[in-house]
Amino acid sequence: MDLRLCGFFLATYCGVAFPSVSDETGALPPPSHVSLILSSHFCVNLSWSPPENLNSSTCDVRYLIIETTTQGSKQYRRMQAHFNSCLSMNSGVNYTMRTQPNMCPHRTDSEDVVRSIPPRNGVIEKLVEGFQCVYTPGSMNCTWQPPNQTRDLQLYYWYENMAQPLEHCGLYLYTGDLKTGCHLHGDFLNFTNLTHEVFFLINGTHGSSTLWNTFQMVPRDHMKPSPPKLRITELESMLELYCDPPSGFDPKLQCWDYTYRYKSSKSAWEEKNICRGESALIPYDQRFQYRVQVKAICREICGKGASDWSQEVSYGQDQAPDWSYHMALISIPVVVTICVILFLFFLKKLRVLILPQIPDPMKLFKDLINSTEDPTAVDSHLRENTAILWGKSFEKQNVYVPEMPELCVDVMVLEFEPILEP
């Protein structure tokens, strides 16, 4: 009896301490009492209560929040039941949230809960276009174009931890009589504070309606320093290029890379990228003048942006062209051609001496043997063949032969009778 009683109490204790698994499976319940309010011109406050009918002691959850604007979507995860965000809401904002299991096995995400804030003007209508800001050390210029020629535009700005809700622009920039920009300055634009977002509100009237446009930007992502000062030094057949970092920034931060571009009088522009302020070496030809420019590019660790190209710095002078090389290229082929022509001409004239013609012996003997021909003709052929044989020409000349006295010799013929031997 005691054993059965102990088993009953043990079963009852286990049932209370460990609820059945079947009650803790399936989708989680969604957040309850979800509220979305606009806490300022740029910020919203999203709050909610934990899901109903959920035992927090046995199931730990978290909340997924999806923020959607015309610029895109962002996801956030929170353990607490509240969320704050500051953003530009020209086109409104939409939030989708759901419950997710954190330490809750066998459970899945809940259904979505959606809350929205519509556009401030009811419809998306642009009061200004092309709004952009450029940061320079200690100040920032924001410019825009009013498409509707609105003359009563007013700009306000705000940043996190600002003492007052909005600050009015103190110095407007004009194009004619229209406001097309604002010059901002203050401690919030110190280099150490550039990571904070700055929010802008521009309002004005269009017809009978009052319109609002809001914008946001991070100053460090829109940096535009003044162009660096370029210096050039000649090193033998090279030019060394270097420059000082942009003014107004701490040189110890090494925030700048540099791009040099250069050209000579005979070449096109070429670029060379240098990291962290090191000097650049480029080839140098003293016969030509070189023009060089440089611009500073902000490294990602410090921000985004670049300066304009610096003013051109010239080095060297163009020298008069040296035509001797060109004349040599032209004259050498001409001289060689003339020499070849003269050589061929004299070779033809001297061919008889260099390569004499071999006479035909058969023709010579035929002329000598042929007695039917005129002796003068034979003599002519003989001279021609002899000239060819000896390589000389003979002309007909008169040769003087002195007369010889005639000698008369008496010849006596004696006849002898043969003597016969006995």
C-alpha positions as CSV (number, residue, x, y, z in Angstrom):
1,M,0.0,0.0,0.0
2,D,2.8,2.4,0.8
3,L,4.6,1.6,-2.5
4,R,1.5,2.4,-4.5
5,L,1.0,5.7,-2.6
6,C,4.6,6.7,-3.3
7,G,4.2,6.0,-7.0
8,F,1.0,8.1,-7.1
9,F,2.7,11.1,-5.6
10,L,5.8,10.6,-7.9
11,A,3.6,10.5,-11.0
12,T,1.7,13.6,-9.8
13,Y,5.0,15.5,-9.2
14,C,6.4,14.6,-12.6
15,G,3.3,15.7,-14.4
16,V,3.4,19.1,-12.7
17,A,7.1,19.6,-13.2
18,F,7.3,18.4,-16.8
19,P,4.2,19.2,-18.8
20,S,3.4,16.9,-21.7
21,V,5.3,17.5,-24.9
22,S,2.1,17.7,-26.9
23,D,1.1,21.0,-25.2
24,E,4.5,22.6,-26.3
25,T,4.6,22.0,-30.0
26,G,3.5,23.9,-33.1
27,A,3.7,27.6,-34.0
28,L,4.3,30.2,-31.3
29,P,1.6,32.8,-30.6
30,P,2.3,36.3,-32.2
31,P,3.2,39.3,-30.1
32,S,0.2,41.0,-28.5
33,H,-0.8,44.7,-28.1
34,V,1.5,45.9,-30.9
35,S,1.7,49.7,-31.1
36,L,3.6,52.0,-33.6
37,I,3.8,55.7,-33.0
38,L,5.8,58.6,-34.5
39,S,7.8,60.0,-31.6
40,S,9.4,62.9,-33.6
41,H,9.7,64.1,-37.1
42,F,12.2,61.3,-37.9
43,C,11.8,58.6,-35.2
44,V,9.3,55.9,-34.5
45,N,8.6,53.8,-31.4
46,L,7.4,50.2,-31.8
47,S,6.2,48.4,-28.6
48,W,4.3,45.2,-27.8
49,S,3.6,42.7,-25.1
50,P,4.8,39.1,-24.9
51,P,2.6,36.5,-26.6
52,E,-0.5,35.4,-24.7
53,N,-0.9,31.9,-23.4
54,L,2.9,31.3,-23.4
55,N,4.7,29.9,-20.4
56,S,7.8,32.0,-20.3
57,S,9.4,29.7,-17.8
58,T,9.5,26.8,-20.2
59,C,9.8,28.7,-23.6
60,D,12.2,31.6,-24.2
61,V,11.4,33.6,-27.3
62,R,12.8,36.6,-29.3
63,Y,11.2,38.9,-31.8
64,L,12.1,39.5,-35.5
65,I,11.4,43.0,-36.8
66,I,11.5,43.8,-40.6
67,E,11.6,47.5,-41.4
68,T,10.6,48.3,-45.0
69,T,10.9,51.6,-46.8
70,T,11.4,52.7,-50.5
71,Q,15.1,52.4,-49.9
72,G,14.8,48.7,-49.0
73,S,14.4,46.4,-46.0
74,K,16.4,45.9,-42.8
75,Q,16.0,43.1,-40.2
76,Y,16.4,43.5,-36.5
77,R,16.1,41.0,-33.6
78,R,15.1,42.0,-30.1
79,M,14.7,40.2,-26.8
80,Q,12.9,43.1,-25.1
81,A,9.4,44.2,-26.1
82,H,10.3,47.6,-27.6
83,F,12.1,49.0,-30.7
84,N,13.1,52.6,-31.7
85,S,14.3,53.7,-35.1
86,C,15.1,57.1,-36.7
87,L,14.8,57.3,-40.5
88,S,13.6,59.4,-43.4
89,M,9.9,58.7,-44.0
90,N,9.0,60.5,-47.2
91,S,7.1,57.4,-48.4
92,G,6.2,56.1,-44.9
93,V,7.4,53.0,-43.2
94,N,6.2,49.5,-42.7
95,Y,7.0,47.1,-39.9
96,T,6.5,43.3,-39.9
97,M,7.2,41.4,-36.7
98,R,6.9,37.8,-35.5
99,T,7.8,35.7,-32.5
100,Q,10.7,33.3,-32.9
101,P,11.8,30.4,-30.6
102,N,15.1,31.1,-28.8
103,M,15.2,28.3,-26.2
104,C,12.0,26.6,-27.0
105,P,12.3,23.2,-28.8
106,H,9.7,21.9,-31.1
107,R,8.2,25.4,-31.8
108,T,8.2,27.4,-35.0
109,D,7.7,31.1,-35.9
110,S,4.4,32.8,-35.2
111,E,2.2,34.6,-37.7
112,D,3.2,38.1,-38.8
113,V,1.9,41.2,-37.2
114,V,2.0,44.3,-39.5
115,R,2.0,48.0,-38.5
116,S,2.6,51.0,-40.8
117,I,3.0,54.8,-40.9
118,P,1.7,56.3,-44.2
119,P,3.6,59.1,-46.0
120,R,3.5,62.5,-44.2
121,N,1.8,64.2,-47.1
122,G,-0.6,61.4,-47.8
123,V,1.0,60.9,-51.2
124,I,4.6,60.7,-52.3
125,E,5.3,64.1,-53.8
126,K,8.7,65.7,-54.2
127,L,9.2,69.2,-52.9
128,V,12.8,69.2,-53.9
129,E,15.0,67.0,-56.1
130,G,18.6,66.0,-56.1
131,F,19.2,66.5,-52.4
132,Q,22.8,65.9,-51.6
133,C,25.4,66.9,-49.0
134,V,29.2,67.3,-49.2
135,Y,31.3,67.3,-46.1
136,T,34.4,69.5,-45.7
137,P,36.4,69.8,-42.5
138,G,34.2,71.4,-39.9
139,S,31.3,72.2,-42.3
140,M,28.8,70.7,-44.7
141,N,27.0,72.1,-47.8
142,C,23.6,70.6,-48.7
143,T,22.1,71.4,-52.1
144,W,18.9,70.6,-54.0
145,Q,16.8,71.7,-56.9
146,P,13.2,73.0,-56.5
147,P,11.3,71.6,-59.4
148,N,8.2,73.7,-58.6
149,Q,10.1,77.0,-58.2
150,T,8.9,77.1,-54.6
151,R,10.2,80.3,-52.9
152,D,9.3,79.7,-49.2
153,L,11.4,76.6,-48.7
154,Q,12.7,76.1,-45.1
155,L,15.3,73.5,-44.0
156,Y,15.6,72.1,-40.5
157,Y,18.1,69.5,-39.3
158,W,18.4,67.2,-36.3
159,Y,20.9,64.6,-35.1
160,E,21.0,62.1,-32.2
161,N,21.5,63.6,-28.7
162,M,20.6,67.1,-30.0
163,A,19.5,69.4,-27.3
164,Q,16.5,70.7,-29.2
165,P,14.0,68.9,-31.5
166,L,15.0,70.8,-34.7
167,E,17.6,73.4,-35.8
168,H,16.8,75.9,-38.5
169,C,19.3,76.5,-41.3
170,G,21.3,79.6,-40.5
171,L,22.9,80.3,-44.0
172,Y,21.1,79.5,-47.2
173,L,22.6,79.2,-50.6
174,Y,20.8,80.9,-53.5
175,T,20.5,80.5,-57.3
176,G,18.9,83.7,-58.3
177,D,16.2,84.3,-55.8
178,L,15.5,80.6,-55.2
179,K,16.9,78.7,-52.2
180,T,19.0,75.8,-53.5
181,G,21.2,74.9,-50.6
182,C,22.3,75.4,-47.0
183,H,25.7,75.8,-45.3
184,L,25.9,73.9,-42.0
185,H,28.6,74.1,-39.3
186,G,29.0,73.3,-35.7
187,D,30.6,70.9,-33.2
188,F,28.4,68.0,-34.5
189,L,30.5,68.1,-37.7
190,N,33.8,67.5,-35.9
191,F,35.7,64.6,-37.4
192,T,35.1,62.4,-34.4
193,N,31.3,62.8,-34.7
194,L,30.9,62.0,-38.3
195,T,29.5,58.5,-37.7
196,H,26.2,60.0,-36.4
197,E,23.3,60.3,-38.9
198,V,22.0,63.8,-39.6
199,F,18.3,64.2,-40.5
200,F,16.9,67.0,-42.6
201,L,13.3,68.3,-43.0
202,I,12.4,70.6,-45.8
203,N,8.9,72.2,-46.0
204,G,7.2,74.6,-48.2
205,T,3.9,75.3,-50.0
206,H,2.8,74.0,-53.3
207,G,-0.5,75.5,-54.4
208,S,-2.7,75.3,-51.4
209,S,-0.9,72.4,-49.8
210,T,2.0,72.3,-47.3
211,L,4.5,69.7,-48.3
212,W,7.2,68.0,-46.3
213,N,10.3,66.1,-47.5
214,T,12.8,64.4,-45.1
215,F,16.3,63.1,-45.8
216,Q,19.0,61.4,-43.9
217,M,22.8,61.0,-44.4
218,V,26.0,60.2,-42.6
219,P,28.6,62.9,-43.0
220,R,31.6,60.5,-43.2
221,D,30.0,58.9,-46.3
222,H,30.1,62.2,-48.2
223,M,33.5,63.6,-47.6
224,K,35.1,66.0,-50.1
225,P,38.3,67.6,-49.0
226,S,40.2,70.3,-50.8
227,P,42.6,69.1,-53.5
228,P,46.1,68.2,-52.2
229,K,49.1,70.4,-53.0
230,L,51.4,68.5,-55.5
231,R,55.2,68.6,-55.6
232,I,57.6,67.1,-58.2
233,T,61.2,66.2,-57.9
234,E,63.5,64.9,-60.7
235,L,65.5,61.7,-59.9
236,E,67.7,60.9,-62.9
237,S,65.4,59.4,-65.5
238,M,62.3,59.4,-63.2
239,L,60.0,62.0,-61.6
240,E,59.0,61.6,-58.0
241,L,55.5,62.8,-57.2
242,Y,54.3,63.4,-53.6
243,C,51.8,65.7,-51.9
244,D,50.6,66.8,-48.5
245,P,47.4,65.3,-47.0
246,P,44.2,67.4,-47.2
247,S,44.1,70.2,-44.8
248,G,41.7,70.0,-41.8
249,F,42.3,66.3,-41.1
250,D,44.6,64.7,-38.6
251,P,47.6,63.3,-40.6
252,K,48.1,60.6,-38.0
253,L,44.9,58.9,-39.0
254,Q,46.3,58.0,-42.5
255,C,42.8,58.3,-44.0
256,W,43.9,59.1,-47.6
257,D,45.1,57.2,-50.6
258,Y,46.1,59.2,-53.7
259,T,45.6,58.8,-57.5
260,Y,48.2,60.6,-59.7
261,R,47.6,61.2,-63.4
262,Y,50.2,62.5,-65.8
263,K,50.9,62.9,-69.5
264,S,53.7,64.2,-71.7
265,S,53.5,66.2,-74.9
266,K,53.4,63.0,-77.0
267,S,51.3,60.7,-74.7
268,A,47.8,60.4,-73.3
269,W,46.8,60.6,-69.6
270,E,47.9,57.7,-67.4
271,E,47.0,57.1,-63.8
272,K,48.9,55.6,-60.8
273,N,47.3,54.7,-57.5
274,I,49.4,55.2,-54.3
275,C,48.4,54.0,-50.8
276,R,48.8,56.0,-47.6
277,G,50.6,59.0,-48.9
278,E,53.7,57.3,-50.4
279,S,55.5,59.0,-53.2
280,A,55.0,57.8,-56.8
281,L,57.7,57.4,-59.5
282,I,57.0,57.8,-63.2
283,P,59.4,57.6,-66.2
284,Y,60.7,60.9,-67.4
285,D,61.9,61.9,-70.9
286,Q,63.7,65.2,-70.9
287,R,62.7,66.0,-74.4
288,F,59.1,66.6,-73.4
289,Q,57.1,68.6,-70.9
290,Y,55.0,66.7,-68.3
291,R,51.7,67.7,-66.8
292,V,50.6,66.1,-63.5
293,Q,47.5,66.2,-61.3
294,V,46.5,64.4,-58.0
295,K,43.4,63.7,-56.0
296,A,42.8,62.3,-52.5
297,I,40.6,59.3,-51.9
298,C,39.2,58.6,-48.5
299,R,39.9,55.1,-47.2
300,E,36.9,53.1,-45.9
301,I,38.2,53.1,-42.3
302,C,37.6,56.8,-42.3
303,G,34.7,57.3,-44.6
304,K,33.8,57.6,-48.3
305,G,34.5,60.3,-50.8
306,A,37.3,62.0,-52.8
307,S,38.6,65.4,-53.6
308,D,38.6,67.1,-57.0
309,W,41.7,66.9,-59.2
310,S,44.3,69.4,-58.2
311,Q,45.5,72.1,-60.6
312,E,47.9,70.9,-63.3
313,V,51.6,71.2,-62.4
314,S,54.0,71.3,-65.4
315,Y,57.6,70.1,-65.3
316,G,60.2,70.4,-68.1
317,Q,60.1,72.0,-71.5
318,D,59.4,70.6,-75.0
319,Q,62.7,70.6,-76.9
320,A,63.1,71.2,-80.7
321,P,62.8,67.9,-82.6
322,D,66.1,66.3,-83.6
323,W,65.8,65.6,-87.3
324,S,69.2,63.9,-87.7
325,Y,67.6,60.6,-86.8
326,H,64.9,61.0,-89.3
327,M,67.3,62.2,-92.0
328,A,69.4,59.1,-91.4
329,L,66.4,56.9,-91.8
330,I,65.7,58.6,-95.1
331,S,69.2,59.1,-96.5
332,I,70.6,55.6,-95.8
333,P,68.2,53.8,-98.1
334,V,68.6,56.4,-100.8
335,V,72.4,56.1,-100.7
336,V,72.3,52.3,-100.8
337,T,70.0,52.4,-103.8
338,I,72.2,54.8,-105.7
339,C,75.3,52.6,-104.9
340,V,73.5,49.5,-106.2
341,I,72.5,51.2,-109.4
342,L,76.1,52.5,-110.1
343,F,77.5,49.1,-109.3
344,L,75.2,47.4,-111.8
345,F,76.0,50.0,-114.4
346,F,79.8,49.6,-114.1
347,L,79.5,45.9,-113.8
348,K,77.9,45.8,-117.2
349,K,80.8,47.9,-118.6
350,L,83.5,45.8,-117.0
351,R,82.0,42.5,-117.7
352,V,84.3,42.0,-120.7
353,L,87.3,42.3,-118.4
354,I,85.8,40.4,-115.5
355,L,84.0,37.8,-117.6
356,P,85.7,37.7,-121.0
357,Q,83.8,36.0,-123.9
358,I,85.3,32.7,-124.9
359,P,85.8,32.6,-128.7
360,D,84.5,29.8,-130.8
361,P,87.5,27.9,-132.2
362,M,85.5,26.2,-134.9
363,K,84.5,29.6,-136.4
364,L,88.2,30.7,-136.4
365,F,89.3,27.5,-138.3
366,K,86.4,27.8,-140.7
367,D,87.4,31.3,-141.6
368,L,91.0,30.2,-142.2
369,I,90.1,27.2,-144.2
370,N,87.5,28.7,-146.4
371,S,89.6,29.8,-149.4
372,T,86.7,30.9,-151.4
373,E,86.1,33.9,-149.4
374,D,87.7,37.3,-150.1
375,P,91.1,37.5,-148.5
376,T,90.2,40.8,-147.0
377,A,87.2,39.2,-145.4
378,V,89.3,36.4,-144.1
379,D,91.7,38.9,-142.7
380,S,88.8,40.8,-141.1
381,H,87.5,37.6,-139.5
382,L,90.9,36.8,-138.3
383,R,91.4,40.1,-136.6
384,E,88.0,39.9,-134.9
385,N,88.6,36.5,-133.5
386,T,92.1,37.4,-132.4
387,A,90.7,40.5,-130.7
388,I,88.1,38.4,-128.9
389,L,90.8,35.8,-128.0
390,W,93.2,38.4,-126.5
391,G,90.7,40.8,-125.3
392,K,92.1,43.6,-127.6
393,S,90.8,45.4,-130.6
394,F,92.9,45.9,-133.7
395,E,92.6,48.7,-136.1
396,K,93.7,48.7,-139.7
397,Q,97.0,50.5,-139.9
398,N,99.6,51.2,-142.6
399,V,102.9,49.5,-141.8
400,Y,106.0,50.8,-143.5
401,V,108.3,48.0,-144.8
402,P,111.6,49.2,-146.3
403,E,112.5,47.9,-149.7
404,M,115.2,45.3,-149.8
405,P,117.6,45.2,-152.7
406,E,117.2,42.3,-155.0
407,L,119.9,39.8,-154.8
408,C,120.9,37.9,-157.8
409,V,122.5,34.6,-157.3
410,D,124.0,32.6,-160.0
411,V,123.3,29.0,-159.5
412,M,125.3,26.6,-161.5
413,V,124.0,23.1,-162.0
414,L,126.6,20.6,-162.6
415,E,125.7,17.3,-163.9
416,F,127.8,14.4,-162.9
417,E,127.7,11.0,-164.4
418,P,127.5,8.3,-161.9
419,I,130.6,6.3,-161.4
420,L,130.0,2.7,-161.7
421,E,132.1,0.4,-159.6
422,P,133.5,-2.7,-161.3
